[in-house]
Amino acid sequence: MSALANIPFSVLDLAPIVQGCTPADAFRNTVDLAQHVERLGYRRFWLAEHHNITGVASSATAVLIGLVASQTRTLRVGSGGIMLPNHAPLIIAEQFGTLESLYPGRIDLGLGRAPGSDGATQQALRRGPRSGLEFPELVQELRAYLAPERPGQAVRAIPGAGLDVPIWLLGSSDFSARMAAELGLPFSFAGHFSPEGMAAMRLYRHLFKPSATLARPYSMIGVPVVAAPTDEEARFLSTTQQLKFLSLIRGNRLPLQPPVDTMDGHWNEWERAAVEQKLGAAIVGGPDTVKRKLEDIVARTEADEVMIVSDFYRHEDRLRSYEIVAGLKQGDGLGRAA
């Protein structure tokens, strides 16, 4: 049996917009992907809040969660995450209380403290430069709105109060790891763009305090994966994600670009190093390569669950990648149900 057999696989989606397509196309692909991975046995399908990024259509995150939940039956659907300092906690409690009321037992609320945007967009969101420092207080306020109603409570989340919406803390450093451990909440680490901070996973486990939510720590690692039938094809397809991060580094934020035969001539040495650093945890290859590297990252981080994010130009290549990864649970890489 594969060492991955008992590790749940999940999906992080940004409703990516590819070159020549529209947000409406991205939403159709998101729903199709969710239905595809549901059939393959994936556990969760999370969408991430970002703003003012040309290639990302998941800005109205709660709306898309509702769309995906309405078109699936067994997947847990949630946020990976909602950037809480961008919002009033009452609004998020009401939104996710509504989602939980519509799709009971299937909604997750992952919370982050980063802006998910640039400085000008932060101002447009009415977010101050120190908003992230308020994150612990905002989380506690949100949790209070989702808790059972208290006698004399002046402001209530309707719907929301008393609903059991699981809250996760997300992070790319040890800040949220420490906070999740202190509160006894599950923790998801953003290894898909911050590979250098994986020590946060170990710190979370070391500092964890049991709570009414969790008796023991539960952690998830985000990993970029590009799987294909062969290592060579996967390396070719992975140039799309390299071009994506290159555009982010340059500040021009392009839609997803078609893969190229070589990145030579597309970047200089500094840009190459920067992209490779951001994608330090990326897993690219055929079934055997992906299996070996996934097993390694699970062993190193002691992750309880793996959340896979992928960037492909062609939707069918993305579907195939998730199918290959699902097949690794059976040890064959052929995409049978996870």
RAQUIJO-V934415 format. One record per backbone hydrogen bond with DSSP energy under -0.5 kcal/mol. NH is the residue of the N-H (numbers start at 1). CO is the residue of the C=O. Records with the same first field share a line. If there is no record, write none. Layout:
NH=CO, CO
This chain:
2=329
5=2
7=4
8=6, 304
10=306
11=44
12=308
13=11, 46
17=55
18=16
19=256
21=18
26=22
27=23
28=24
29=25
30=26
31=27
32=28
33=29
34=30
35=31
36=32
37=33
38=34
39=35
40=36
41=37, 38
42=37
43=9
45=76
46=11
47=78
48=13
49=81
50=48
51=116
54=52
56=53
57=14, 15
58=14
61=59
64=60
65=61
66=62
67=63
68=64
69=65
70=66
71=67, 68
72=69
76=43
77=75, 106
78=45
79=108
80=47
82=110
83=81
84=82, 112
86=83
87=84
91=88
92=88
93=89
94=90
95=91
96=92
97=93
98=94
99=95
100=96
101=97
102=98
103=99
106=103
108=77
109=166
110=79, 108
111=168
112=82
122=118
123=119
124=120
125=121
126=123
127=122
128=126
131=128
133=130
134=131
135=132
138=134
139=135
140=136
141=137
142=138
143=139
144=140
145=141
146=142
147=143
153=150
157=145
158=156
161=157
162=147
163=160
165=163
166=107, 164
168=109
169=186
170=111
171=188
177=173
178=174
179=175
180=176
181=177
182=178
183=179
184=180
185=180
186=167
187=218
188=169
189=220
190=171
191=189
193=190
194=190
197=194
198=195
200=197
201=198
202=198
203=199
204=200
205=201
206=202
207=203
208=204
209=181
211=214
220=187
221=305
222=189
223=307
225=309
226=283
228=285
234=230
235=231
236=232
237=233
238=234
239=236
240=237
242=238
243=239
244=240
245=241
246=242
247=243
248=244
249=245
250=246
251=247, 248
252=247
253=247
256=17
265=267
266=263
267=263
272=268
273=269
274=270
275=271
276=272
277=273
278=274
279=275
280=277
282=279
283=224
284=282
285=226
290=286
291=287
292=288
293=289
294=290
295=291
296=292
297=293
298=294
299=295
300=296
301=297
302=298
303=298
304=219
305=219
306=8
307=221
308=10, 306
309=223
312=310
317=314
318=314
319=315
320=316
321=317
322=318
323=319
324=320
325=321
326=322
327=323
328=324, 325
329=326
330=327
331=327, 328
332=327
333=327
338=40
